Amino acid sequence: MYTATKVYFCHQTWEMDSEIQLIDRNNDYLDIVTKETPFHPVSHIWPDHPADSGILRIHQDELKVIDCQVGAIELSTGSLYVGQNIPVKRNTEGWCFVVVHRLQACAVSLKVGERVRLCVDQQRQHGFSLGHSAGHIASLALNQVLAEGYWRKVPDRVDGLGHYDFNRYAQQRSVVSTNKCWDHYRLGKTLKKRGLNTKEVITDLKQIESQVNALVDRWLSKSASIQMRLEGDELTDSRFWECTIGDVLVSMPCGGTHITDLTHLHPTRIELQLIDDSNVEMHTYAIRKPQ
């Protein structure tokens, strides 16, 4: 019987042994599903956080993991669907969601039931963790600065600090990369109707940028642990990024990997760029600190 993958990428775990439960062979690659994994797969729904890379060790061989994606197994047939080919939503009866480790096609013999060693590229993952946590901090700071004078109505959504959640209202896309996070915001008619003074935001963009940087610098000057609260150990179980900022414990849904303390991000720089009258980008640069 196939089981949902138990994931450990939120546990600061980069190596572990696990049993192969499915092998899907293709002409150019090989997809391996294990019962547990420390690898973070790229989401097929919101692909903001890149896939981990690394190696899979079996016997005396080291096989490079060239991609890592979300998969779904139809339990009645054993058929594996990967990424955008997944035809069902999570928790659909008769299906289980798994992490798919994609390897280059090779002559190495692999069998279901064998145990393998899964080894994540820790340095690469750490760069993504810095960028992702920095992006969360920047979004909270941007929300707070805008809440102090750029809303004429009270929106329905507030963030973990109790401020109008501009980030959730306006975000169209987010991309995490090594030591960086990029967010695209649309200042359209819907946002204006919700009460954001978009013309003033555009006019004051560089002033807002300066205030966001000052606020982030103040937050990052003090140690505060970052933790992932997990509602289960399976891939589809909810996960929450949590950090105390000031006296407030902020919690937000997040399926990515993260660092463990705010001070690891100091200093971080935020740039706000005006694309046109309806689109703004936020570029957040985290500075890697020695471990």
NORDA-V863061 format. One record per helix or strand of 2 or more residues. SS is the DSSP state (helix for helix, strand for strand). FROM is the first residue (numbers start at 1). LEN is the number of residues. If there is no record, write none. Layout:
<<SS,FROM,LEN> <SS,FROM,LEN>>
//
This chain:
<<strand,6,2> <strand,15,11> <strand,29,6> <strand,36,2> <strand,54,5> <strand,61,14> <strand,79,4> <helix,83,3> <strand,95,10> <strand,115,6> <helix,122,26> <helix,166,5> <strand,171,7> <strand,180,7> <helix,189,6> <helix,198,6> <helix,205,16> <strand,225,6> <strand,239,7> <strand,248,6> <helix,262,4> <strand,268,9> <strand,279,8>>
//
